[in-house]
Amino acid sequence: MLCQKLDHNQVQCQACSHYCRISPGQTGLCGVRENQQGELKLLVYGRPCAVNIDPIEKKPLYHFLPGTKILSLGTFGCNFHCDFCQNWQMSQISRKDFSDHGHGWKSFLNQIDYLSPDEVVQIAKENNLPSVAYTYNEPAIWSEYAIDIARLAKKEGIKNVYVTNGYLSPECLDFVAPYLDAVNIDLKSFDEEFYLKTCGAKLQPVLNSIKKLHAAGVWIEITTLVIPGANDLEKEFKNIAEFIASVDKNIPWHLSAFHPDYKIQDRGRTELKTLERAKEIGHQAGLKYVYLGNI
């Protein structure tokens, strides 16, 4: 759905703000959207590698259906390559980890049990779950699968939640927003260089997503993973808090403690006093709800 055909059998993916131009036989940066003879195909459609029932507070969402459980599912791949990823076993695996020009990658994905959108909704109904979360890895890159589920869920009165890095393209936002009830968006930093160097992305599309989803009436909560020596300066906290407050002072801000993972093993956990100072700065900016997590 989220693509535009170009000359010479190329396609431009519109799932996220990278807008990858993809030649036949290749995938975008995410590794799961492949040009097959001029048609863009989602390799992970119906192939979730994780399906769990979680407390909704784990997303984290504290002001949306609090105290309930949520059906959570995710696939493989990501449009970011964050060195600090705490879910890298799912998000950072892709066709580059397999030989044979990607055939091994597709063979690997095809070994995962197929789970149709109808079957996902049926699991939610059988367990009396009021909501479904598209989470664990970036849902923007598998939005066609997520929204096929969300359409059916919505008909059954089941709410839909994206847990996202916020790098959705405007086209993707238009596609998914009518079916979303809540989102948790990672605002990883307020520094362009941090996004470019550490995530392989830009800051502004994330800010645009926050503003656009808020304007669409989707409930938003924002998470910042506080990494020692990377994004833990007071000016960072101030800039993030003031931006959130400029959108809506009622948006909850979750400050999450870092632990060594993936490619960042050279520093310890975030100190509690750092998080407490960030919380104080959030309140000074006018935010009504600031929470500490992973402590």
N, C-alpha and C positions, 0 to 999 in steps of 0.2 A: 504493500500500500504506500509506504513512505519512500518514494523514489521518483526520479524523472529520467526518461530515456534520452540518451545523447547519440551523437553520430558514432559510427564505427563500432556499434554494439556496446558502447560504454553506457554506464548508468551513473547517475548521481544519487547517492543515498541521502535521504532527508530525515533520518531518524534522530540525528543529533547535530550539533552546531559545527562538527568537523566537515560536514558536507562532502564526504569522500567521493571522489571520482573513481569508479571501479571498472577495470578492464575485464573481459571474459576470463573466467577461471580464477579470478582473484576475489579476495574479501576486502571489506573496509578495515579500518584500524581495530575494530572490535573483534574481528576474526570469525564472526558468525553470520554476516550478511554477505552473500556470495553472488557474483554475476555469473549466471548460468546461461550462456548463449544469448546475452542481451536482456535477460530477465533477472531481477533481483530476488533471491530466495533466502528465506530465514532458516538457517541450518538447525536451529534449536527449537523450532516450532514443535510443541507437544513433547519436548524432551527435558522436563525439569530434572535437575540432578539433586535437588533437595526439596522435600515437602514435609513441613512440620506444623505442629500446633504450638503457638507461642503465646505468652502473655503479651497483650498489645503494648504494654509499657516497654517491652524489649525493642520496639522498632526504632527509636523510642517515640511513643505518643502518650502524653499524659492527660490531654484534655479532649480526647476523642474516644468515646466508648470505654472510659476507664474501668478497670476491673474485669474486663472481658478477655476471652481468648481470640486469637486471629489465626486463620489458615495462611501459612507463609510458604511461598515457593520461589525458586530461582533457577537460573540456567547457568551457562558458561559464558565467559567473555566480558569485556568492558571497553568503553571508549576512553578511559583514563588508564594511566600506568603508574599509579601512586606508589612510591617506594615504601610507604608505611602501611600499605593495604593490610587490613586485619581479616580479610576474607579472600586472600590471594589464591588459595587452592582452587576456588571456583572462578574468580574474576580474571585471573591472569593466565589461565591455561588457554591455548588457542592452537590453530593449525600449525604455527611455527614450532610447536613442541612435537610434531609428528613428521615423519618423512613421507616420501612418495607423493610429493606435490599436492599435499592436502587430502589425498584419498584416505590415508590412515586416520586423519582427523574426522572425516565424515563417517568412516567405519566405526570409529570410537563413539561418535554421537548416536549412531544408529543402534548401538548396543543398549542404550538407555531406554527403559520402558516408556512406550508412548502413553501419554495422558492427555486425553482430549479436553477441550474447554468444558464440555458437559460433565465429564468425569470429575474435574476439579470442583465444579459447583456442587456436584452430588456429595463429595466428601465434606464440603462445608455444611450442607444441609443435614447429612447423617450425624454430624457432630454438634449440631445446633450452634454453629459459629456465625456470628453476625457480620463478619467481615473477612476479606481476603487481602493479603499483602503481596505485592510483587516486589521482591526484595532479594537480599543476599548478594546478587550482582546487579549491574545497572539495568533497570527495566526498560529504559528508552530504546535500547538496542533490540529488544524483543517485544516491542509494543503491539505488533499485530497479534501475537499470541495472547498477550496480557489483556488486550481490549476485547478479543473474542470471548475470553473468560468473563471480563467485566460486564459485557452486554448481557450475558445470561444471568450473572449474579444479580445485576440491577433489577431484572425482571422478577427475581425471587426475593427482593427486598434486602439483599446482602450488599453491604458497603464495600468500596474498593479503595485501596491504599497503595500509593507508590512510595518506596523508599529509594531516593534518587540522588545523584550528584548534581542534578539541576541543569545538565548540559543538553537538555532537549532543544531541538530546533523549534522555531515558531510554528512550522507545519506540524511537528509532532505534538506540540502543546495544543494546537487546535484539534488534533485528532483524539487526544486522550482526555482533555479537560472535562468534556461532557459526561464522562463515565467515572471520574474520580471524586471521592468524597473527602479524602485527606491525603496529605503528603508529608513526609519528613525529608527535608532537603539538607544535604551537607553543604555548609558554607565553610570551606576548608581554611580560608585565609581571606584577607582583604588586600593581598599583594599580588600584582600581576606576575612578577618574577617567580613567586612561589608556585603559582598555577602553571606557568610555562615550564619551569625546571622540574618540579616534583610530580606534576599530574599530566603534563603534556597537553595542556588546554589553556583557555583564557578565562578570566574572571567575569567579564561583562555578561556573557550569555547566562551565567548562573544567576546573577542579579536580575536580569530580565525575566528569567523563569519565575523567580520568587514574586516579582511584581505582577506578572501576568496571571499566575495561578491565584494569587490573592484577589485580583480584580475579577476573576472568574467565579469567586465564591467558594473555592476549595479551601478546606481547613489546612493551615500550614503550621508545622513546627520545624525548627532549624537546629541542626547539630554541628558543633565545631569540635573536632578532635584536637586537643591541645598538645602539641609536640614540643618537648624541651629543645630549645635552641633553634627552632624552625618557625613557629608562629605564636610564640608565647610572650611577645612584647606587649606592654600596656597599650601602646598606640594601635596595635592590631585589635585588641579587645574593644577599644574605644570606637574604632572605625566600624567594626562589625556591629556592635551594639547600636550605634547611631544610625546605621543603615536600616537595621531591623525596625528600630523605633520609627524611622521615617515612613516605613510601609504600614506598620500597625504595632502599637505598643503592647497589644494583647497577644502577639505571636510569642509562644514559648521558645526559649533559647536553652538548648542542652549543651553543657560543657563537659566533654568526655575525656577521661584520662587516657593517655597513650601508654601502651606497653610495647616493648621491643618485638618486632615482627617483620617478616618478609625481608626487605633489604636494609632496614634500619635496625641494627642490633648494637649500635655503638653508644646508646644512652639508656638511662633508666626510665622508670615510670614518671609520669607527671606528678609533681609535688602538690599536696593538697592546698598548701598556702597559695600556689599559683592559681588554682581553680577558684579558690575563695576570693582572691583579688579580682579575677575576671568577673565573678558573680557580682561583686560590689560595683564594678564599672558598668555592668549591664543595668543594674538598678539605678545608678546615677544617670544613665542615658534615658531613663524613663520606662524601661521594660518592666512589665508587671510580674513576669514568670521566668525565672532563671533557675535551672536545675543542674546539679552536678551528677555525673554518671561514671560508671566503671571505676569507682573508688573503693 
